[in-house]
């Protein structure tokens, strides 16, 4: 199961190469969403490198329709009889996933206004499981993130409500009256602001983080002795620039600390008796 994007990432009838797959797959918007191969079977090149309406290979113009069926072999004398593999994607509250999931708790959030501001790939010298461990660790917040979250009312040990699924977990923090005045002045008193933040882990690679005005997604991509992390930063267009700057700065600082912390984990621990429930849940999923 993998996060693929927001429904606004790809215009109708367009195809967008995904950094999560080193652009070897594209997200296709036909009204419904599909995940489709983006490697030309002729010579192994990327078919497209940027979002385009047509799937036509940049080397020799081999082409396919939006269902992955071959159209022509471009300028070559060869026959293009190769169909591109594709699978249906699932949309949950405007978020697109590679498989089917249900998260009824997200019904309280209007995520339709999210717009992609930045996408990039970071690298960490550690196993992806260590990164997910850090994301699933609430107890490290007052130690590792001291002074990072007070503006959104998260200070010291915080009451986190957990929900577990057979594919991941959800952490939610209720609205806190201790917002800083600076942050409070950016809020809109919407229904979803009854929650201060949530973290949705989609095993094994994805963490989706929400704060009022922002949705930021990290997708781990294992690469030999390191992990590439696709970062997608979405801004809620209803909120002002001050809100986005606060949310983005908070996330960037917390992510730099989490990355450092994950790289300091030198061995993935499977000794369950001394681990927290959230990490045991992750390990049980890995062992399936």
Helices and strands as residue ranges (DSSP letters): E 3-6, G 7-9, E 15-17, G 19-21, E 25-29, E 33-37, E 55-56, E 62-64, E 70-73, E 86-88, E 90-92, E 95-97, G 104-108, E 114-124, H 128-135, H 141-144, E 161-164, E 168-174, H 181-184, G 191-194, E 195-202, E 206-211, E 214-223, E 226-236, H 241-263, G 272-274, H 277-286
